[in-house]
Amino acid sequence: MTGPAGGTGPVGGIDPEVIELAHRVFDLARDGRAEELAAYVDAGVPANLTNDKGDTLLVLAAYHAHADAVAALLARGADHGRANDRGQTALAAAVFRQSAEIVRLLLDAGADPDAGGPSARDTATFFVLPEMAALLDGGGR
């Protein structure tokens, strides 16, 4: 990555190595590489690291249906209620992907089915996902 005027210095004041590390960690969440992701968080990467769209590691892991990564992030303090720039939460992402296991993990951690916009409940209604709606209402658990 080049800096201002084609140099190799920091872009926007951020060291290129830090940007590369952030990209690597977001890829780990997307790919569900839970052990590596957990190791980075344990080494000091914030559990609530957010990308340029407001997606947290947890939102990405939930959207890509990686239960082990979701569990690892929750165990390390990831904020299950944090919404991205579009108002989407990890719970809404899990409902959209119809991942009952992740929905249960997030609900057990205290995620609110009515948080965000569209909320997880709204997502279940809009996409006609009765099994997900039942989980959100406490059934099927």
Backbone as a chain_set.jsonl record, in Angstrom:
{"seq": "MTGPAGGTGPVGGIDPEVIELAHRVFDLARDGRAEELAAYVDAGVPANLTNDKGDTLLVLAAYHAHADAVAALLARGADHGRANDRGQTALAAAVFRQSAEIVRLLLDAGADPDAGGPSARDTATFFVLPEMAALLDGGGR", "coords": {"N": [[0.851, -1.163, 0.0], [0.562, 2.18, -0.798], [1.539, 5.387, 0.385], [0.666, 8.898, 0.816], [1.186, 10.787, -2.144], [2.364, 8.688, -3.477], [4.284, 7.52, -1.878], [5.634, 5.203, 0.587], [4.772, 5.376, 3.127], [2.625, 5.741, 6.078], [-0.901, 5.482, 5.471], [-3.37, 7.823, 5.683], [-2.484, 8.221, 8.249], [-2.331, 5.746, 9.403], [-0.453, 2.915, 10.004], [0.663, 0.821, 7.394], [1.109, -1.887, 7.998], [-0.559, -2.332, 10.151], [-3.039, -2.025, 8.953], [-2.937, -4.205, 7.201], [-2.883, -6.307, 9.084], [-5.423, -5.976, 10.242], [-7.065, -6.57, 8.023], [-6.37, -9.271, 7.74], [-7.362, -10.363, 10.137], [-10.126, -9.862, 9.872], [-10.601, -11.509, 7.68], [-10.149, -13.994, 8.885], [-12.38, -14.154, 10.568], [-14.457, -14.175, 8.652], [-13.819, -16.56, 7.363], [-14.099, -18.395, 9.356], [-12.085, -19.333, 11.008], [-11.599, -20.148, 13.851], [-9.761, -20.747, 16.0], [-7.367, -19.404, 15.293], [-8.362, -16.813, 15.1], [-9.206, -16.378, 17.743], [-6.713, -16.475, 18.974], [-5.497, -14.137, 18.005], [-7.202, -12.208, 19.143], [-6.778, -12.778, 21.829], [-4.156, -11.948, 21.929], [-4.384, -9.246, 21.818], [-5.821, -7.914, 19.787], [-8.722, -6.038, 19.345], [-11.82, -7.402, 20.442], [-14.079, -6.289, 19.446], [-13.404, -5.172, 17.028], [-13.898, -3.172, 14.192], [-14.848, -2.888, 10.787], [-14.673, -0.818, 7.766], [-17.345, -0.664, 7.11], [-18.681, -0.865, 9.371], [-19.001, -3.406, 10.255], [-18.539, -5.827, 12.704], [-16.177, -8.257, 13.965], [-17.72, -10.283, 15.022], [-20.236, -9.953, 13.741], [-19.474, -10.59, 11.108], [-18.567, -13.264, 11.412], [-20.958, -14.464, 12.249], [-22.652, -13.946, 10.057], [-21.405, -15.438, 8.085], [-21.855, -17.906, 9.052], [-20.312, -19.299, 11.061], [-20.113, -20.997, 13.724], [-18.228, -21.782, 15.72], [-16.369, -19.689, 15.636], [-18.023, -17.553, 16.34], [-18.684, -18.337, 18.968], [-16.12, -18.263, 20.126], [-15.509, -15.541, 19.928], [-17.574, -14.383, 21.454], [-16.916, -15.456, 23.949], [-14.73, -13.959, 24.462], [-15.579, -11.446, 24.948], [-16.916, -10.058, 22.884], [-19.237, -7.711, 21.634], [-22.458, -8.49, 21.442], [-24.631, -6.967, 20.793], [-23.948, -4.914, 19.142], [-24.431, -2.999, 16.256], [-23.959, -2.887, 12.678], [-23.13, -0.39, 10.146], [-25.446, -0.393, 8.681], [-27.36, -1.02, 10.447], [-27.57, -3.667, 11.144], [-27.381, -6.519, 13.204], [-25.366, -9.126, 14.754], [-27.101, -11.173, 15.474], [-29.31, -10.778, 13.765], [-28.006, -11.327, 11.372], [-27.4, -14.037, 11.73], [-29.963, -15.11, 11.857], [-30.865, -14.505, 9.257], [-29.14, -16.172, 7.804], [-30.108, -18.52, 8.665], [-29.054, -20.021, 10.792], [-29.427, -21.948, 13.303], [-27.857, -22.81, 15.452], [-26.049, -20.676, 15.883], [-27.856, -18.621, 16.368], [-28.906, -19.529, 18.802], [-26.558, -19.445, 20.384], [-26.074, -16.674, 20.446], [-28.471, -15.675, 21.57], [-28.339, -16.934, 24.066], [-26.205, -15.543, 25.057], [-27.355, -13.167, 25.556], [-28.316, -11.55, 23.492], [-30.52, -9.258, 21.91], [-33.53, -9.842, 20.328], [-34.967, -7.813, 19.165], [-33.314, -5.712, 18.627], [-31.498, -3.392, 16.579], [-31.878, -2.649, 13.056], [-32.894, -3.711, 10.071], [-34.316, -5.666, 12.684], [-33.509, -8.851, 14.241], [-35.874, -10.226, 14.603], [-37.536, -8.87, 12.782], [-36.216, -9.62, 10.453], [-36.658, -12.394, 10.394], [-39.421, -12.389, 10.018], [-39.746, -10.946, 7.573], [-38.376, -12.551, 5.686], [-39.817, -14.841, 5.902], [-39.303, -16.959, 7.873], [-40.144, -19.206, 9.793], [-39.027, -21.069, 11.642], [-36.835, -19.739, 12.645], [-38.094, -17.536, 13.774], [-39.491, -18.818, 15.813], [-37.364, -19.689, 17.42], [-36.4, -17.2, 18.253], [-38.527, -16.39, 19.768], [-38.283, -17.989, 21.913], [-39.002, -20.582, 21.605], [-38.288, -23.943, 20.566], [-35.828, -24.211, 21.762]], "CA": [[0.0, 0.0, 0.0], [1.379, 3.384, -0.851], [1.06, 6.528, 1.143], [0.438, 10.103, 0.045], [2.118, 11.108, -3.224], [3.019, 7.484, -3.959], [5.288, 7.023, -0.939], [5.288, 3.947, 1.25], [4.474, 5.677, 4.524], [1.266, 5.482, 6.541], [-2.036, 6.026, 4.747], [-4.306, 8.384, 6.648], [-1.9, 8.143, 9.576], [-2.352, 4.367, 9.9], [0.645, 2.102, 9.494], [0.189, -0.221, 6.475], [1.142, -3.198, 8.645], [-1.766, -2.418, 10.979], [-4.138, -2.257, 8.015], [-2.8, -5.59, 6.749], [-3.294, -7.155, 10.198], [-6.88, -5.886, 10.353], [-7.628, -7.364, 6.923], [-6.137, -10.687, 8.056], [-8.272, -10.76, 11.215], [-11.473, -9.917, 9.308], [-10.661, -12.727, 6.868], [-10.28, -15.128, 9.796], [-13.782, -14.195, 10.998], [-15.247, -14.605, 7.491], [-13.485, -17.94, 7.033], [-14.417, -19.255, 10.491], [-10.865, -19.911, 11.583], [-11.839, -19.75, 15.239], [-8.569, -20.809, 16.861], [-6.471, -18.304, 14.933], [-9.053, -15.582, 15.468], [-9.119, -16.284, 19.199], [-5.323, -16.168, 19.33], [-5.28, -12.71, 17.743], [-7.917, -11.436, 20.165], [-6.041, -12.991, 23.072], [-2.903, -11.203, 21.835], [-4.636, -7.814, 21.919], [-6.735, -7.355, 18.789], [-10.014, -5.835, 20.013], [-12.897, -8.323, 20.078], [-15.092, -5.498, 18.748], [-12.805, -4.519, 15.88], [-14.928, -2.836, 13.209], [-14.316, -2.496, 9.483], [-15.154, 0.446, 7.219], [-18.801, -0.738, 6.965], [-19.226, -1.025, 10.704], [-19.124, -4.82, 10.609], [-17.614, -6.35, 13.707], [-15.76, -9.638, 13.733], [-18.861, -11.125, 15.379], [-21.221, -9.87, 12.656], [-18.95, -11.344, 9.965], [-18.575, -14.69, 11.74], [-22.354, -14.898, 12.269], [-23.171, -13.908, 8.695], [-20.805, -16.539, 7.33], [-22.317, -19.13, 9.719], [-19.206, -19.986, 11.725], [-20.49, -21.069, 15.135], [-17.044, -21.816, 16.593], [-15.808, -18.335, 15.684], [-18.965, -16.76, 17.138], [-18.496, -18.722, 20.372], [-14.812, -17.766, 20.574], [-15.588, -14.085, 20.087], [-18.434, -14.101, 22.613], [-16.145, -15.802, 25.15], [-13.697, -12.929, 24.63], [-16.207, -10.159, 25.213], [-17.495, -9.367, 21.73], [-20.533, -7.09, 21.917], [-23.485, -9.103, 20.593], [-25.658, -5.989, 20.446], [-23.42, -3.86, 18.278], [-24.944, -3.047, 14.882], [-23.101, -2.283, 11.662], [-23.621, 0.893, 9.634], [-26.786, -0.595, 8.128], [-28.243, -1.361, 11.554], [-27.664, -5.116, 11.268], [-26.658, -7.136, 14.317], [-24.95, -10.514, 14.535], [-28.286, -12.027, 15.586], [-30.057, -10.656, 12.513], [-27.226, -12.042, 10.358], [-27.568, -15.475, 11.971], [-31.332, -15.446, 11.457], [-30.88, -14.471, 7.801], [-28.433, -17.365, 7.331], [-30.846, -19.643, 9.229], [-28.139, -20.806, 11.614], [-30.039, -22.126, 14.621], [-26.803, -22.911, 16.46], [-25.535, -19.334, 16.183], [-28.95, -17.888, 17.007], [-28.933, -19.963, 20.208], [-25.374, -18.89, 21.061], [-26.254, -15.235, 20.646], [-29.55, -15.488, 22.542], [-27.817, -17.34, 25.374], [-25.297, -14.479, 25.496], [-28.157, -12.001, 25.89], [-28.656, -10.723, 22.329], [-31.914, -8.805, 21.867], [-34.126, -10.088, 19.016], [-35.585, -6.6, 18.635], [-32.294, -4.672, 18.433], [-31.059, -3.157, 15.212], [-32.89, -2.333, 12.067], [-33.965, -4.554, 10.602], [-33.964, -6.528, 13.813], [-33.541, -10.289, 13.953], [-37.289, -10.599, 14.49], [-37.994, -8.341, 11.491], [-35.587, -10.436, 9.411], [-37.387, -13.669, 10.361], [-40.746, -12.12, 9.459], [-39.623, -10.528, 6.18], [-37.947, -13.673, 4.854], [-40.716, -15.95, 6.223], [-38.464, -17.987, 8.492], [-40.855, -19.544, 11.028], [-38.168, -21.754, 12.603], [-36.021, -18.706, 13.287], [-39.014, -16.756, 14.623], [-39.776, -19.632, 16.999], [-36.175, -19.59, 18.278], [-36.357, -15.856, 18.84], [-39.605, -16.299, 20.75], [-38.006, -18.9, 23.01], [-39.399, -21.948, 21.275], [-37.278, -24.743, 19.875], [-34.524, -24.092, 22.421]], "C": [[0.906, 1.238, 0.0], [0.722, 4.501, -0.069], [0.814, 7.715, 0.239], [1.552, 10.307, -0.978], [2.94, 9.9, -3.651], [4.086, 6.93, -3.041], [4.837, 5.724, -0.297], [4.975, 4.145, 2.723], [3.026, 5.371, 4.87], [0.212, 6.168, 5.678], [-3.025, 6.539, 5.781], [-3.788, 8.28, 8.069], [-1.872, 6.74, 10.162], [-1.235, 3.586, 9.211], [0.09, 1.002, 8.581], [0.195, -1.621, 7.089], [-0.075, -3.406, 9.538], [-2.975, -2.693, 10.094], [-4.113, -3.698, 7.52], [-3.251, -6.562, 7.837], [-4.82, -7.149, 10.333], [-7.553, -6.701, 9.252], [-7.506, -8.86, 7.214], [-7.148, -11.165, 9.105], [-9.72, -10.824, 10.712], [-11.642, -11.15, 8.423], [-10.81, -13.968, 7.739], [-11.724, -15.271, 10.273], [-14.666, -14.695, 9.862], [-15.045, -16.092, 7.189], [-13.762, -18.917, 8.175], [-13.222, -19.937, 11.116], [-10.777, -19.484, 13.05], [-10.585, -19.738, 16.103], [-7.605, -19.665, 16.568], [-7.068, -16.959, 15.333], [-8.956, -15.349, 16.972], [-7.709, -15.913, 19.641], [-5.014, -14.694, 19.097], [-5.97, -11.841, 18.79], [-7.208, -11.581, 21.505], [-4.739, -12.196, 23.105], [-3.115, -9.688, 21.818], [-5.471, -7.178, 20.833], [-8.095, -7.201, 19.465], [-11.086, -6.811, 19.52], [-13.989, -7.606, 19.291], [-14.511, -4.694, 17.591], [-13.862, -4.353, 14.794], [-14.28, -2.425, 11.902], [-14.971, -1.199, 8.991], [-16.661, 0.469, 6.995], [-19.485, -0.892, 8.312], [-19.413, -2.464, 11.123], [-18.088, -5.179, 11.659], [-17.188, -7.75, 13.291], [-16.927, -10.585, 13.989], [-19.922, -11.124, 14.284], [-20.746, -10.71, 11.469], [-18.969, -12.851, 10.229], [-20.007, -15.233, 11.732], [-22.923, -14.954, 10.856], [-22.646, -15.077, 7.866], [-21.013, -17.893, 8.013], [-21.189, -19.963, 10.33], [-19.422, -19.979, 13.239], [-19.277, -21.064, 16.068], [-16.414, -20.436, 16.73], [-16.712, -17.414, 16.505], [-18.76, -17.059, 18.619], [-17.182, -18.176, 20.922], [-14.854, -16.26, 20.81], [-16.459, -13.709, 21.289], [-17.683, -14.371, 23.914], [-15.085, -14.753, 25.461], [-14.289, -11.528, 24.699], [-16.761, -9.403, 24.023], [-18.905, -8.903, 22.071], [-21.582, -7.618, 20.95], [-24.545, -8.11, 20.148], [-25.204, -4.902, 19.489], [-23.885, -4.06, 16.839], [-23.939, -2.416, 13.926], [-23.73, -0.985, 11.147], [-25.009, 0.8, 9.01], [-27.797, -0.969, 9.201], [-28.379, -2.847, 11.811], [-26.81, -5.615, 12.428], [-26.217, -8.549, 13.931], [-26.152, -11.448, 14.588], [-29.126, -11.957, 14.315], [-29.334, -11.4, 11.39], [-27.411, -13.55, 10.503], [-28.965, -15.936, 11.581], [-31.417, -15.5, 9.929], [-30.241, -15.73, 7.219], [-29.072, -18.658, 7.841], [-29.943, -20.597, 9.996], [-28.682, -20.892, 13.036], [-28.985, -22.162, 15.719], [-26.282, -21.528, 16.85], [-26.611, -18.482, 16.823], [-29.003, -18.252, 18.484], [-27.749, -19.403, 20.991], [-25.582, -17.418, 21.403], [-27.373, -14.939, 21.654], [-29.076, -15.846, 23.947], [-26.862, -16.294, 25.944], [-26.047, -13.192, 25.827], [-28.537, -11.104, 24.733], [-30.164, -10.465, 22.302], [-32.485, -9.017, 20.47], [-34.734, -8.848, 18.364], [-34.599, -5.462, 18.413], [-31.947, -4.558, 16.953], [-32.21, -2.851, 14.286], [-32.409, -2.687, 10.68], [-33.456, -5.459, 11.731], [-33.976, -7.987, 13.366], [-34.992, -10.745, 13.768], [-37.874, -10.118, 13.16], [-37.459, -9.183, 10.335], [-36.327, -11.772, 9.27], [-38.759, -13.496, 9.726], [-40.649, -11.832, 7.963], [-39.286, -11.699, 5.258], [-38.747, -14.959, 5.119], [-39.896, -17.157, 6.717], [-39.087, -18.392, 9.833], [-39.998, -20.248, 12.076], [-37.308, -20.737, 13.367], [-36.895, -17.862, 14.213], [-39.314, -17.511, 15.911], [-38.581, -19.604, 17.954], [-36.131, -18.246, 18.992], [-37.415, -15.683, 19.921], [-39.423, -17.265, 21.91], [-38.418, -20.323, 22.757], [-38.251, -22.659, 20.585], [-35.898, -24.674, 20.506], [-34.353, -25.204, 23.355]], "O": [[1.895, 1.299, 0.73], [-0.496, 4.537, 0.105], [0.756, 7.561, -0.981], [2.719, 10.029, -0.702], [4.065, 10.044, -4.128], [4.741, 5.95, -3.394], [3.765, 5.209, -0.616], [4.921, 3.178, 3.483], [2.289, 4.811, 4.058], [0.408, 7.291, 5.213], [-3.47, 5.79, 6.65], [-4.582, 8.254, 9.009], [-1.436, 6.555, 11.299], [-1.104, 3.607, 7.987], [-0.86, 0.318, 8.96], [-0.638, -2.453, 6.73], [-0.568, -4.526, 9.668], [-3.835, -3.501, 10.445], [-5.159, -4.341, 7.431], [-3.933, -7.543, 7.54], [-5.433, -8.2, 10.517], [-8.503, -7.438, 9.515], [-8.438, -9.623, 6.961], [-7.72, -12.247, 8.971], [-10.461, -11.736, 11.081], [-12.707, -11.768, 8.415], [-11.525, -14.899, 7.368], [-12.235, -16.386, 10.371], [-15.531, -15.545, 10.078], [-15.984, -16.79, 6.807], [-13.673, -20.13, 7.988], [-13.351, -21.017, 11.693], [-10.006, -18.602, 13.428], [-10.377, -18.795, 16.866], [-7.087, -19.032, 17.488], [-6.369, -16.081, 15.839], [-8.656, -14.24, 17.415], [-7.531, -15.129, 20.573], [-4.337, -14.069, 19.913], [-5.4, -10.86, 19.267], [-7.057, -10.601, 22.236], [-4.269, -11.813, 24.176], [-2.148, -8.926, 21.806], [-5.807, -5.998, 20.939], [-8.574, -8.142, 20.097], [-11.235, -7.016, 18.315], [-14.741, -8.241, 18.552], [-15.057, -3.657, 17.215], [-14.626, -5.276, 14.511], [-13.284, -1.702, 11.896], [-15.732, -0.565, 9.722], [-17.212, 1.533, 6.712], [-20.705, -1.031, 8.392], [-19.92, -2.737, 12.211], [-16.905, -4.871, 11.514], [-17.766, -8.348, 12.383], [-17.109, -11.568, 13.269], [-20.452, -12.179, 13.936], [-21.531, -11.459, 10.889], [-19.349, -13.626, 9.352], [-20.242, -16.345, 11.258], [-23.606, -15.915, 10.502], [-23.37, -15.634, 7.042], [-20.427, -18.898, 7.609], [-21.124, -21.177, 10.137], [-18.973, -19.072, 13.94], [-19.305, -20.402, 17.106], [-15.976, -20.056, 17.815], [-16.222, -16.59, 17.277], [-18.67, -16.14, 19.433], [-17.133, -17.684, 22.049], [-14.293, -15.766, 21.789], [-16.107, -12.811, 22.052], [-17.8, -13.607, 24.872], [-14.599, -14.668, 26.588], [-13.577, -10.539, 24.526], [-17.052, -8.212, 24.138], [-19.668, -9.62, 22.719], [-21.599, -7.242, 19.778], [-25.289, -8.391, 19.208], [-26.002, -4.062, 19.076], [-23.751, -5.146, 16.275], [-23.17, -1.533, 14.305], [-24.754, -0.542, 11.667], [-25.674, 1.82, 8.833], [-28.965, -1.209, 8.896], [-29.217, -3.257, 12.615], [-25.669, -5.19, 12.608], [-26.644, -9.09, 12.911], [-26.218, -12.414, 13.828], [-29.604, -12.986, 13.839], [-29.975, -12.032, 10.551], [-27.561, -14.258, 9.507], [-29.133, -17.027, 11.037], [-31.983, -16.442, 9.374], [-30.748, -16.29, 6.247], [-28.633, -19.754, 7.494], [-30.05, -21.817, 9.869], [-28.428, -20.019, 13.865], [-29.193, -21.606, 16.798], [-26.098, -21.25, 18.035], [-26.322, -17.698, 17.727], [-29.132, -17.369, 19.332], [-27.909, -18.942, 22.121], [-25.296, -16.982, 22.518], [-27.231, -14.051, 22.494], [-29.379, -15.137, 24.907], [-26.724, -16.169, 27.16], [-25.451, -12.235, 26.322], [-29.034, -9.999, 24.954], [-30.968, -11.339, 22.626], [-31.98, -8.432, 19.511], [-34.986, -8.832, 17.16], [-35.005, -4.358, 18.048], [-32.089, -5.511, 16.187], [-33.369, -2.803, 14.697], [-31.551, -1.978, 10.153], [-32.322, -5.937, 11.714], [-34.4, -8.309, 12.256], [-35.293, -11.548, 12.885], [-38.608, -10.848, 12.494], [-38.166, -9.428, 9.356], [-36.59, -12.224, 8.156], [-39.21, -14.361, 8.976], [-41.392, -12.413, 7.171], [-39.853, -11.82, 4.172], [-38.396, -16.029, 4.621], [-39.819, -18.201, 6.069], [-38.615, -17.97, 10.889], [-40.209, -20.053, 13.273], [-37.09, -20.866, 14.572], [-36.476, -17.516, 15.317], [-39.384, -16.908, 16.982], [-38.764, -19.504, 19.167], [-35.859, -18.175, 20.19], [-37.225, -14.925, 20.872], [-40.282, -17.364, 22.786], [-38.208, -21.19, 23.605], [-37.337, -22.013, 20.074], [-34.906, -25.033, 19.873], [-33.32, -25.3, 24.019]]}, "num_chains": 1, "name": "protein.A"}
